[in-house]
Amino acid sequence: GNVALAGFQKALQWQAALTLLATMPLMGLQRTAFTYSAAVTMCDESRKWQEALSLVSRMCQEVAAVLVIACSAAISACENCLAWQQALQLLFAMRKRKALVDMYSYSACISACEKT
């Protein structure tokens, strides 16, 4: 699963990657923070911020440890598409869950707000 997602990421085939991510349990494969992070990063690179936020939400439900990289990528996706409200909502959700928030997350939120 992880190798296939990485291959899709290089080709920017975000739809195929999301389909694979959704069907992993049917194939007996476990979705991990890494697989979610790869998919969120691909959504960022494809400027699909809504999908990135949806993935992070699902990841928070399925994966015990919220990966800062995935959340930062989703915030970056919001920044790139001028979705500053969603970027701030995700940042506040991370803080509420006591997830480690790094300088990249804060910087992307600030940048998203500046661009509006």
Stockholm file with secondary structure:
# STOCKHOLM 1.0

chainA/1-116         GNVALAGFQKALQWQAALTLLATMPLMGLQRTAFTYSAAVTMCDESRKWQEALSLVSRMCQEVAAVLVIACSAAISACENCLAWQQALQLLFAMRKRKALVDMYSYSACISACEKT
#=GR chainA/1-116 SS CHHHHHHHHHTTCHHHHHHHHHHGGGGTCCCCHHHHHHHHHHHHHTTCHHHHHHHHHHHHHHCSSCCHHHHHHHHHHHHHTTCHHHHHHHHHHHHHTTCCCCHHHHHHHHHHHHTC
#=GC SS_cons         CHHHHHHHHHTTCHHHHHHHHHHGGGGTCCCCHHHHHHHHHHHHHTTCHHHHHHHHHHHHHHCSSCCHHHHHHHHHHHHHTTCHHHHHHHHHHHHHTTCCCCHHHHHHHHHHHHTC
//
